Amino acid sequence: MSAAPRFGLIVVGDEILSGKRTDKHFAKVVELLGARGLRLSWAQYLPDERAALVEALQRSFASGDVVFCCGGIGSTSDDHTRQAAAAALGVLVELHPEAERLIAERCAEMAAEGRGSADMTTAENRQRLKMGEFPSGSTIIPNPFNRIPGFAIRNHWFVPGFPVMAWPMIEWVLDTHYAAHFNAKPQAERSLLVFNTPESAIAPLMEEIEAAFPGVRAFSLPSIGDGADGRPARRHIELGVKGDPAKVEAAFAELRRGVAALGAPHEPVA
């Protein structure tokens, strides 16, 4: 089996960057990946600006990473993601036949509920059909909320900005296309809290641990001790190791011995 791919996240929207709305996608995508033994490698927030989107997507398409892109695939003038993806790949946008069918079905459902018309020649419904215009060569991502699909091309998965739509669509992508990589590389993590010790004092110990235990990474998370992270309200560092479960316990034991040798006050992470 090939190595698990790197996963990236792009969140599009002026409303996120201006603070009018708070992004919820980052934490959820980390959760969805983590539940499957996968991890997010990077994330980026972008404005509703065509040129900025084209530039970012050109880089991400070239990376070979699997990328989830949330937002900007609606039909209004401030939605640029569909066109930007096409421009980044040098292809045209075209009405996807399956997307056209699904949008027409949704319009018929709305008409039956007394909301609009099932006539796809009306100006309103022609505007809705723009949501089915994707870069040439795209496939669709089913949307269980209202059937208006997202699209996929070159390991990039484009979904709406609305969490109620985006999250089940991302789950479907993971479970349908990447299940072979779930929990393929188990990870373990152990850490302790070190008090009243500068990071400069523990940096050599971290380097020694990584050299002695290939496949294990050492990490340090300093806190100013304001209690905001739920940890003790005094200055401390969460110092730990993560990686190959077969090596983490031995690496952690060596880490604890090294901290004790420094004379640094410490305690296990609760």
PASEBA-1860 file (N, C-alpha, C; in nm, 3 decimals):
! residues 270
1> MSAAPRFG> 0.084/-0.119/0.000/0.000/0.000/0.000/0.089/0.125/0.000 ~ 0.051/0.224/-0.081/0.129/0.347/-0.088/0.114/0.426/0.041 ~ 0.209/0.516/0.063/0.206/0.599/0.183/0.083/0.688/0.182 ~ 0.035/0.720/0.301/-0.080/0.807/0.313/-0.049/0.943/0.252 ~ -0.143/1.001/0.180/-0.117/1.132/0.120/-0.115/1.242/0.226 ~ -0.058/1.354/0.188/-0.067/1.473/0.272/-0.202/1.539/0.246 ~ -0.265/1.588/0.353/-0.395/1.654/0.340/-0.381/1.803/0.371 ~ -0.442/1.884/0.286/-0.444/2.028/0.307/-0.587/2.080/0.311
9> LIVVGDEI> -0.604/2.199/0.364/-0.735/2.262/0.375/-0.725/2.407/0.330 ~ -0.816/2.447/0.241/-0.831/2.587/0.201/-0.971/2.632/0.240 ~ -0.979/2.741/0.313/-1.108/2.800/0.351/-1.118/2.935/0.281 ~ -1.223/2.953/0.201/-1.238/3.073/0.120/-1.351/3.159/0.176 ~ -1.324/3.288/0.187/-1.432/3.378/0.225/-1.385/3.507/0.290 ~ -1.425/3.620/0.233/-1.394/3.749/0.295/-1.452/3.757/0.436 ~ -1.567/3.692/0.457/-1.633/3.699/0.587/-1.550/3.634/0.697 ~ -1.467/3.537/0.661/-1.378/3.475/0.760/-1.263/3.569/0.792
17> LSGKRTDK> -1.203/3.626/0.688/-1.087/3.713/0.708/-1.124/3.844/0.776 ~ -1.248/3.890/0.757/-1.291/4.015/0.821/-1.341/3.994/0.963 ~ -1.364/3.868/1.001/-1.415/3.838/1.134/-1.566/3.840/1.144 ~ -1.637/3.861/1.033/-1.783/3.860/1.038/-1.835/3.721/1.072 ~ -1.761/3.620/1.030/-1.793/3.482/1.067/-1.668/3.412/1.116 ~ -1.687/3.319/1.207/-1.575/3.244/1.263/-1.561/3.111/1.190 ~ -1.441/3.081/1.145/-1.419/2.955/1.075/-1.439/2.836/1.169 ~ -1.513/2.738/1.123/-1.533/2.614/1.198/-1.474/2.493/1.124
25> HFAKVVEL> -1.432/2.515/1.001/-1.387/2.403/0.920/-1.255/2.344/0.968 ~ -1.162/2.430/1.010/-1.030/2.380/1.048/-1.041/2.274/1.156 ~ -1.108/2.307/1.267/-1.118/2.212/1.379/-1.191/2.085/1.337 ~ -1.295/2.099/1.254/-1.373/1.982/1.214/-1.294/1.891/1.122 ~ -1.221/1.950/1.028/-1.141/1.867/0.936/-1.031/1.794/1.013 ~ -0.968/1.862/1.108/-0.869/1.794/1.194/-0.935/1.676/1.265 ~ -1.056/1.697/1.315/-1.129/1.590/1.385/-1.163/1.474/1.292 ~ -1.214/1.506/1.172/-1.253/1.401/1.078/-1.132/1.319/1.033
33> LGARGLRL> -1.022/1.386/1.009/-0.900/1.314/0.971/-0.847/1.231/1.088 ~ -0.841/1.292/1.205/-0.787/1.223/1.322/-0.864/1.098/1.357 ~ -0.996/1.101/1.339/-1.079/0.984/1.369/-1.047/0.867/1.277 ~ -0.978/0.896/1.167/-0.944/0.793/1.070/-0.794/0.766/1.065 ~ -0.723/0.815/1.165/-0.579/0.792/1.171/-0.501/0.873/1.070 ~ -0.559/0.985/1.026/-0.493/1.073/0.930/-0.468/1.209/0.997 ~ -0.391/1.295/0.932/-0.365/1.426/0.991/-0.362/1.534/0.884 ~ -0.393/1.655/0.927/-0.388/1.771/0.839/-0.245/1.824/0.836
41> SWAQYLPD> -0.191/1.843/0.716/-0.054/1.891/0.702/-0.045/2.043/0.694 ~ -0.149/2.107/0.639/-0.145/2.252/0.627/-0.286/2.307/0.606 ~ -0.300/2.435/0.630/-0.429/2.502/0.609/-0.402/2.645/0.563 ~ -0.495/2.700/0.485/-0.478/2.835/0.432/-0.616/2.902/0.424 ~ -0.620/3.030/0.459/-0.741/3.110/0.446/-0.722/3.208/0.331 ~ -0.821/3.217/0.243/-0.809/3.300/0.124/-0.932/3.389/0.107 ~ -0.913/3.507/0.046/-1.026/3.597/0.022/-1.105/3.557/-0.102 ~ -1.219/3.620/-0.119/-1.300/3.601/-0.240/-1.242/3.688/-0.352
49> ERAALVEA> -1.119/3.658/-0.391/-1.051/3.733/-0.496/-0.996/3.634/-0.597 ~ -1.036/3.650/-0.723/-1.002/3.553/-0.826/-0.851/3.531/-0.838 ~ -0.774/3.639/-0.843/-0.630/3.625/-0.865/-0.562/3.551/-0.750 ~ -0.602/3.584/-0.627/-0.542/3.518/-0.510/-0.576/3.370/-0.509 ~ -0.698/3.336/-0.548/-0.739/3.196/-0.552/-0.664/3.120/-0.661 ~ -0.651/3.180/-0.777/-0.579/3.113/-0.886/-0.435/3.083/-0.845 ~ -0.369/3.183/-0.786/-0.230/3.165/-0.745/-0.215/3.054/-0.642 ~ -0.303/3.053/-0.540/-0.295/2.951/-0.436/-0.326/2.812/-0.492
57> LQRSFASG> -0.425/2.803/-0.580/-0.463/2.673/-0.634/-0.358/2.619/-0.731 ~ -0.291/2.707/-0.802/-0.181/2.659/-0.888/-0.075/2.589/-0.804 ~ -0.044/2.646/-0.688/0.054/2.584/-0.599/0.004/2.453/-0.544 ~ -0.122/2.450/-0.500/-0.172/2.327/-0.437/-0.193/2.216/-0.538 ~ -0.235/2.249/-0.660/-0.246/2.145/-0.763/-0.108/2.087/-0.794 ~ -0.007/2.171/-0.795/0.129/2.124/-0.826/0.187/2.040/-0.714 ~ 0.135/2.054/-0.591/0.192/1.984/-0.476/0.163/1.835/-0.476 ~ 0.053/1.795/-0.540/0.011/1.655/-0.535/-0.063/1.620/-0.408
65> DVVFCCGG> -0.084/1.716/-0.317/-0.155/1.691/-0.194/-0.304/1.673/-0.219 ~ -0.371/1.608/-0.126/-0.517/1.601/-0.125/-0.565/1.726/-0.052 ~ -0.651/1.803/-0.118/-0.690/1.932/-0.063/-0.842/1.943/-0.059 ~ -0.893/1.981/0.058/-1.033/2.016/0.073/-1.044/2.168/0.067 ~ -1.134/2.216/-0.017/-1.153/2.360/-0.033/-1.298/2.392/0.000 ~ -1.318/2.474/0.103/-1.452/2.506/0.152/-1.487/2.650/0.117 ~ -1.596/2.667/0.041/-1.648/2.801/0.017/-1.624/2.852/-0.123 ~ -1.709/2.948/-0.162/-1.691/3.018/-0.288/-1.739/2.946/-0.411
73> IGSTSDDH> -1.826/2.843/-0.394/-1.873/2.769/-0.513/-2.021/2.796/-0.540 ~ -2.073/2.907/-0.488/-2.210/2.945/-0.516/-2.223/3.007/-0.653 ~ -2.334/3.079/-0.675/-2.362/3.131/-0.810/-2.361/3.283/-0.817 ~ -2.322/3.351/-0.709/-2.324/3.496/-0.711/-2.188/3.552/-0.755 ~ -2.185/3.683/-0.776/-2.066/3.745/-0.835/-1.945/3.742/-0.743 ~ -1.966/3.718/-0.613/-1.852/3.711/-0.522/-1.803/3.569/-0.499 ~ -1.855/3.474/-0.576/-1.810/3.334/-0.569/-1.715/3.309/-0.687 ~ -1.588/3.288/-0.658/-1.487/3.277/-0.763/-1.417/3.142/-0.767
81> TRQAAAAA> -1.446/3.053/-0.673/-1.364/2.933/-0.660/-1.371/2.843/-0.782 ~ -1.489/2.825/-0.839/-1.502/2.737/-0.955/-1.418/2.788/-1.072 ~ -1.432/2.917/-1.100/-1.357/2.976/-1.212/-1.207/2.979/-1.183 ~ -1.172/3.003/-1.057/-1.029/3.008/-1.022/-0.964/2.872/-1.038 ~ -1.036/2.766/-0.999/-0.982/2.631/-1.014/-0.960/2.600/-1.161 ~ -1.055/2.639/-1.247/-1.039/2.615/-1.391/-0.920/2.693/-1.445 ~ -0.906/2.819/-1.404/-0.795/2.901/-1.453/-0.661/2.844/-1.406 ~ -0.658/2.794/-1.282/-0.534/2.737/-1.228/-0.490/2.615/-1.308
89> LGVLVELH> -0.587/2.544/-1.365/-0.556/2.423/-1.443/-0.550/2.450/-1.593 ~ -0.587/2.572/-1.632/-0.585/2.604/-1.775/-0.695/2.537/-1.854 ~ -0.813/2.517/-1.791/-0.926/2.456/-1.859/-1.047/2.549/-1.849 ~ -1.152/2.516/-1.923/-1.274/2.595/-1.919/-1.370/2.541/-1.814 ~ -1.464/2.625/-1.771/-1.575/2.574/-1.690/-1.687/2.532/-1.783 ~ -1.756/2.426/-1.745/-1.867/2.377/-1.826/-1.973/2.318/-1.735 ~ -2.096/2.322/-1.782/-2.206/2.268/-1.704/-2.196/2.116/-1.700 ~ -2.178/2.062/-1.582/-2.165/1.917/-1.566/-2.304/1.855/-1.578
97> PEAERLIA> -2.322/1.755/-1.665/-2.457/1.700/-1.689/-2.522/1.642/-1.565 ~ -2.446/1.574/-1.480/-2.504/1.517/-1.359/-2.542/1.628/-1.261 ~ -2.459/1.731/-1.252/-2.492/1.845/-1.167/-2.617/1.915/-1.219 ~ -2.629/1.927/-1.350/-2.748/1.989/-1.410/-2.874/1.911/-1.371 ~ -2.865/1.779/-1.378/-2.981/1.696/-1.341/-3.017/1.714/-1.194 ~ -2.917/1.713/-1.107/-2.944/1.725/-0.964/-3.001/1.862/-0.928 ~ -2.950/1.966/-0.992/-3.002/2.100/-0.965/-3.146/2.111/-1.015 ~ -3.175/2.053/-1.130/-3.313/2.054/-1.182/-3.406/1.979/-1.087
105> ERCAEMAA> -3.361/1.867/-1.033/-3.442/1.793/-0.938/-3.469/1.876/-0.812 ~ -3.366/1.948/-0.767/-3.383/2.033/-0.649/-3.482/2.146/-0.677 ~ -3.474/2.205/-0.794/-3.568/2.311/-0.830/-3.712/2.257/-0.835 ~ -3.729/2.134/-0.886/-3.861/2.073/-0.890/-3.915/2.049/-0.749 ~ -3.827/2.006/-0.659/-3.868/1.985/-0.519/-3.912/2.116/-0.456 ~ -3.837/2.221/-0.481/-3.872/2.351/-0.424/-4.004/2.402/-0.482 ~ -4.025/2.378/-0.611/-4.150/2.421/-0.674/-4.269/2.347/-0.612 ~ -4.250/2.218/-0.583/-4.358/2.140/-0.522/-4.390/2.191/-0.382
113> EGRGSADM> -4.293/2.256/-0.319/-4.314/2.313/-0.185/-4.364/2.456/-0.192 ~ -4.390/2.504/-0.315/-4.439/2.641/-0.332/-4.329/2.745/-0.329 ~ -4.204/2.702/-0.356/-4.092/2.794/-0.353/-4.024/2.795/-0.489 ~ -4.071/2.879/-0.577/-4.008/2.891/-0.707/-4.075/2.805/-0.813 ~ -4.003/2.791/-0.924/-4.056/2.722/-1.040/-3.967/2.604/-1.078 ~ -4.030/2.503/-1.140/-3.954/2.389/-1.191/-3.905/2.413/-1.333 ~ -3.945/2.527/-1.393/-3.905/2.561/-1.529/-3.759/2.607/-1.528 ~ -3.671/2.529/-1.585/-3.528/2.559/-1.580/-3.487/2.669/-1.677
121> TTAENRQR> -3.583/2.726/-1.751/-3.550/2.837/-1.840/-3.570/2.972/-1.771 ~ -3.626/2.974/-1.652/-3.642/3.101/-1.582/-3.505/3.157/-1.543 ~ -3.502/3.289/-1.528/-3.375/3.355/-1.494/-3.321/3.303/-1.361 ~ -3.409/3.280/-1.264/-3.365/3.234/-1.133/-3.302/3.096/-1.142 ~ -3.367/3.007/-1.216/-3.313/2.872/-1.226/-3.190/2.865/-1.316 ~ -3.184/2.951/-1.417/-3.060/2.955/-1.497/-2.943/2.999/-1.410 ~ -2.971/3.089/-1.314/-2.867/3.132/-1.222/-2.824/3.016/-1.133 ~ -2.923/2.937/-1.087/-2.890/2.820/-1.004/-2.802/2.721/-1.079
129> LKMGEFPS> -2.824/2.707/-1.208/-2.746/2.612/-1.286/-2.597/2.648/-1.289 ~ -2.566/2.775/-1.262/-2.425/2.814/-1.259/-2.350/2.736/-1.151 ~ -2.423/2.691/-1.047/-2.358/2.613/-0.941/-2.315/2.475/-0.991 ~ -2.356/2.439/-1.111/-2.315/2.313/-1.171/-2.209/2.330/-1.278 ~ -2.157/2.452/-1.292/-2.050/2.478/-1.389/-1.915/2.457/-1.320 ~ -1.846/2.351/-1.362/-1.721/2.312/-1.298/-1.607/2.310/-1.400 ~ -1.483/2.308/-1.353/-1.372/2.292/-1.448/-1.388/2.165/-1.530 ~ -1.358/2.174/-1.657/-1.371/2.059/-1.745/-1.291/1.940/-1.691
137> GSTIIPNP> -1.355/1.824/-1.685/-1.291/1.704/-1.633/-1.325/1.675/-1.489 ~ -1.407/1.759/-1.428/-1.443/1.740/-1.287/-1.542/1.625/-1.271 ~ -1.540/1.567/-1.151/-1.646/1.476/-1.107/-1.721/1.545/-0.995 ~ -1.836/1.491/-0.957/-1.918/1.559/-0.858/-1.902/1.494/-0.720 ~ -1.930/1.575/-0.619/-1.934/1.529/-0.480/-2.078/1.540/-0.434 ~ -2.143/1.431/-0.394/-2.284/1.439/-0.354/-2.303/1.523/-0.229 ~ -2.412/1.598/-0.228/-2.447/1.685/-0.117/-2.577/1.633/-0.055 ~ -2.570/1.568/0.062/-2.691/1.509/0.120/-2.789/1.612/0.176
145> FNRIPGFA> -2.745/1.737/0.189/-2.833/1.838/0.248/-2.936/1.889/0.149 ~ -2.891/1.929/0.031/-2.988/1.982/-0.067/-2.962/1.935/-0.209 ~ -2.870/1.840/-0.224/-2.840/1.776/-0.352/-2.761/1.863/-0.449 ~ -2.733/1.990/-0.416/-2.651/2.072/-0.504/-2.506/2.027/-0.486 ~ -2.445/1.965/-0.586/-2.316/1.897/-0.563/-2.198/1.991/-0.555 ~ -2.092/1.940/-0.495/-1.961/2.001/-0.508/-1.890/1.934/-0.624 ~ -1.761/1.963/-0.639/-1.689/1.901/-0.750/-1.546/1.865/-0.708 ~ -1.489/1.772/-0.782/-1.354/1.724/-0.753/-1.273/1.720/-0.881
153> IRNHWFVP> -1.145/1.758/-0.869/-1.054/1.748/-0.981/-0.912/1.750/-0.927 ~ -0.827/1.661/-0.977/-0.685/1.655/-0.942/-0.662/1.650/-0.791 ~ -0.728/1.559/-0.722/-0.711/1.540/-0.578/-0.756/1.660/-0.495 ~ -0.833/1.749/-0.555/-0.890/1.863/-0.484/-1.042/1.844/-0.476 ~ -1.095/1.870/-0.360/-1.235/1.842/-0.332/-1.302/1.973/-0.287 ~ -1.388/2.026/-0.371/-1.448/2.158/-0.351/-1.591/2.143/-0.298 ~ -1.614/2.198/-0.181/-1.744/2.185/-0.114/-1.792/2.324/-0.073 ~ -1.922/2.338/-0.040/-1.973/2.468/0.002/-1.911/2.514/0.134
161> GFPVMAWP> -1.933/2.641/0.164/-1.883/2.695/0.290/-1.968/2.661/0.409 ~ -2.094/2.621/0.385/-2.184/2.591/0.495/-2.144/2.458/0.561 ~ -2.113/2.459/0.691/-2.072/2.335/0.758/-2.172/2.221/0.743 ~ -2.303/2.252/0.747/-2.404/2.147/0.740/-2.395/2.071/0.607 ~ -2.342/2.134/0.506/-2.321/2.067/0.377/-2.178/2.013/0.367 ~ -2.082/2.099/0.402/-1.940/2.065/0.378/-1.895/1.942/0.455 ~ -1.932/1.932/0.582/-1.875/1.825/0.665/-1.918/1.686/0.622 ~ -2.048/1.661/0.596/-2.082/1.526/0.546/-2.023/1.498/0.409
169> MIEWVLDT> -2.003/1.600/0.329/-1.942/1.580/0.198/-1.795/1.540/0.213 ~ -1.725/1.604/0.306/-1.586/1.568/0.331/-1.576/1.427/0.387 ~ -1.668/1.391/0.477/-1.669/1.254/0.529/-1.689/1.154/0.416 ~ -1.779/1.184/0.325/-1.804/1.094/0.212/-1.678/1.078/0.129 ~ -1.608/1.188/0.104/-1.484/1.181/0.027/-1.383/1.090/0.096 ~ -1.363/1.111/0.225/-1.265/1.031/0.298/-1.302/0.883/0.296 ~ -1.428/0.853/0.326/-1.470/0.713/0.337/-1.477/0.643/0.201 ~ -1.501/0.720/0.096/-1.514/0.661/-0.036/-1.381/0.647/-0.108
177> HYAAHFNA> -1.292/0.743/-0.087/-1.170/0.748/-0.169/-1.040/0.723/-0.093 ~ -1.041/0.734/0.039/-0.914/0.724/0.111/-0.917/0.622/0.225 ~ -1.016/0.534/0.225/-1.027/0.437/0.333/-0.905/0.345/0.343 ~ -0.838/0.322/0.232/-0.721/0.233/0.233/-0.608/0.289/0.319 ~ -0.615/0.419/0.348/-0.508/0.481/0.428/-0.546/0.500/0.574 ~ -0.669/0.461/0.611/-0.711/0.483/0.749/-0.625/0.401/0.845 ~ -0.577/0.467/0.949/-0.503/0.402/1.057/-0.388/0.315/1.005 ~ -0.332/0.354/0.890/-0.224/0.276/0.831/-0.093/0.296/0.905
185> KPQAERSL> -0.079/0.408/0.972/0.045/0.437/1.043/0.009/0.485/1.184 ~ -0.012/0.390/1.277/-0.052/0.429/1.414/0.049/0.524/1.477 ~ -0.001/0.616/1.555/0.083/0.713/1.624/0.052/0.709/1.774 ~ 0.155/0.728/1.852/0.138/0.738/1.997/0.199/0.869/2.043 ~ 0.155/0.915/2.160/0.207/1.042/2.214/0.209/1.036/2.365 ~ 0.320/1.082/2.425/0.332/1.095/2.569/0.396/1.229/2.601 ~ 0.353/1.293/2.709/0.411/1.422/2.742/0.404/1.448/2.892 ~ 0.478/1.548/2.935/0.477/1.592/3.074/0.487/1.745/3.077
193> LVFNTPES> 0.455/1.803/3.192/0.465/1.947/3.209/0.595/1.979/3.283 ~ 0.672/2.069/3.226/0.798/2.112/3.285/0.783/2.258/3.328 ~ 0.816/2.288/3.455/0.793/2.421/3.509/0.923/2.499/3.526 ~ 0.910/2.630/3.512/1.020/2.723/3.542/1.149/2.687/3.470 ~ 1.134/2.646/3.345/1.251/2.606/3.266/1.239/2.667/3.126 ~ 1.341/2.736/3.078/1.334/2.794/2.943/1.345/2.686/2.837 ~ 1.287/2.715/2.720/1.295/2.619/2.609/1.440/2.595/2.567 ~ 1.524/2.696/2.581/1.664/2.679/2.542/1.733/2.569/2.622
201> AIAPLMEE> 1.684/2.545/2.745/1.745/2.443/2.829/1.704/2.303/2.788 ~ 1.585/2.289/2.728/1.538/2.155/2.691/1.564/2.123/2.544 ~ 1.602/2.223/2.464/1.623/2.199/2.321/1.729/2.091/2.295 ~ 1.844/2.092/2.366/1.941/1.984/2.341/1.886/1.846/2.373 ~ 1.804/1.837/2.478/1.744/1.708/2.515/1.652/1.659/2.404 ~ 1.574/1.749/2.345/1.485/1.711/2.235/1.564/1.656/2.118 ~ 1.676/1.721/2.086/1.759/1.675/1.975/1.819/1.537/2.004 ~ 1.858/1.516/2.128/1.915/1.386/2.166/1.811/1.275/2.153
209> IEAAFPGV> 1.688/1.302/2.195/1.581/1.201/2.187/1.554/1.164/2.042 ~ 1.544/1.263/1.954/1.515/1.234/1.814/1.630/1.157/1.748 ~ 1.753/1.187/1.788/1.868/1.115/1.732/1.871/0.970/1.781 ~ 1.831/0.948/1.906/1.838/0.814/1.965/1.720/0.726/1.923 ~ 1.609/0.789/1.886/1.488/0.712/1.854/1.432/0.756/1.718 ~ 1.489/0.704/1.608/1.435/0.737/1.475/1.287/0.698/1.466 ~ 1.208/0.784/1.405/1.064/0.759/1.397/0.987/0.826/1.508 ~ 1.058/0.892/1.599/0.994/0.964/1.709/1.030/1.112/1.697
217> RAFSLPSI> 0.932/1.198/1.716/0.956/1.342/1.715/0.930/1.399/1.854 ~ 1.017/1.487/1.898/0.996/1.556/2.025/0.925/1.688/1.998 ~ 0.844/1.731/2.094/0.773/1.858/2.077/0.768/1.934/2.209 ~ 0.757/2.065/2.198/0.741/2.149/2.317/0.634/2.253/2.290 ~ 0.543/2.269/2.386/0.435/2.367/2.375/0.441/2.458/2.497 ~ 0.502/2.574/2.483/0.515/2.663/2.599/0.383/2.732/2.633 ~ 0.364/2.763/2.759/0.247/2.838/2.807/0.296/2.948/2.899 ~ 0.233/3.065/2.888/0.272/3.175/2.976/0.214/3.159/3.115
225> GDGADGRP> 0.128/3.056/3.133/0.078/3.026/3.267/-0.042/3.109/3.308 ~ -0.129/3.143/3.210/-0.248/3.220/3.246/-0.369/3.130/3.273 ~ -0.349/2.999/3.264/-0.457/2.905/3.290/-0.557/2.893/3.177 ~ -0.536/2.968/3.066/-0.634/2.968/2.957/-0.642/2.834/2.885 ~ -0.535/2.755/2.891/-0.536/2.626/2.822/-0.584/2.512/2.912 ~ -0.635/2.547/3.030/-0.684/2.445/3.122/-0.575/2.379/3.202 ~ -0.451/2.421/3.181/-0.337/2.366/3.252/-0.303/2.457/3.371 ~ -0.204/2.421/3.452/-0.171/2.501/3.571/-0.146/2.647/3.539
233> ARRHIELG> -0.190/2.734/3.626/-0.177/2.878/3.605/-0.039/2.926/3.649 ~ 0.064/2.866/3.596/0.202/2.911/3.613/0.279/2.872/3.488 ~ 0.383/2.944/3.461/0.458/2.925/3.337/0.510/2.781/3.327 ~ 0.484/2.718/3.211/0.527/2.580/3.194/0.543/2.547/3.046 ~ 0.601/2.432/3.021/0.615/2.379/2.887/0.559/2.237/2.887 ~ 0.472/2.208/2.791/0.434/2.068/2.770/0.541/2.008/2.679 ~ 0.616/1.916/2.732/0.727/1.854/2.660/0.692/1.708/2.636 ~ 0.705/1.662/2.513/0.666/1.525/2.486/0.729/1.467/2.363
241> VKGDPAKV> 0.686/1.345/2.334/0.732/1.272/2.216/0.611/1.209/2.148 ~ 0.620/1.195/2.017/0.512/1.132/1.941/0.571/1.060/1.821 ~ 0.497/0.957/1.777/0.544/0.882/1.661/0.518/0.734/1.674 ~ 0.615/0.654/1.630/0.604/0.508/1.628/0.571/0.455/1.767 ~ 0.452/0.391/1.785/0.413/0.341/1.917/0.514/0.245/1.978 ~ 0.588/0.172/1.894/0.686/0.076/1.946/0.806/0.145/2.010 ~ 0.824/0.274/1.982/0.939/0.346/2.034/0.904/0.457/2.131 ~ 0.778/0.498/2.132/0.741/0.616/2.211/0.761/0.595/2.360
249> EAAFAELR> 0.726/0.478/2.413/0.739/0.458/2.558/0.884/0.467/2.603 ~ 0.974/0.404/2.527/1.116/0.410/2.563/1.169/0.552/2.548 ~ 1.124/0.622/2.444/1.169/0.760/2.424/1.118/0.849/2.536 ~ 0.994/0.825/2.579/0.938/0.906/2.687/1.012/0.882/2.819 ~ 1.048/0.757/2.845/1.124/0.726/2.966/1.257/0.799/2.965 ~ 1.321/0.802/2.848/1.449/0.873/2.836/1.428/1.024/2.852 ~ 1.317/1.072/2.799/1.286/1.214/2.813/1.268/1.252/2.960 ~ 1.198/1.170/3.035/1.176/1.199/3.177/1.309/1.196/3.253
257> RGVAALGA> 1.396/1.102/3.219/1.527/1.098/3.284/1.608/1.224/3.253 ~ 1.597/1.270/3.130/1.669/1.390/3.092/1.618/1.514/3.164 ~ 1.485/1.523/3.179/1.427/1.637/3.251/1.470/1.633/3.397 ~ 1.467/1.515/3.456/1.510/1.502/3.596/1.657/1.540/3.612 ~ 1.738/1.503/3.515/1.881/1.536/3.522/1.904/1.687/3.516 ~ 1.812/1.758/3.450/1.822/1.903/3.444/1.782/1.969/3.575 ~ 1.719/1.890/3.662/1.669/1.945/3.788/1.544/2.028/3.770 ~ 1.474/2.007/3.657/1.355/2.087/3.626/1.233/2.028/3.695
265> PHEPVA> 1.153/2.108/3.767/1.028/2.057/3.824/0.935/2.010/3.712 ~ 0.871/1.896/3.730/0.783/1.845/3.625/0.677/1.755/3.686 ~ 0.574/1.730/3.606/0.466/1.640/3.648/0.400/1.584/3.523 ~ 0.336/1.466/3.533/0.269/1.408/3.417/0.153/1.495/3.369 ~ 0.125/1.487/3.242/0.007/1.556/3.187/-0.116/1.482/3.234 ~ -0.212/1.556/3.291/-0.334/1.494/3.342/-0.415/1.435/3.228
END
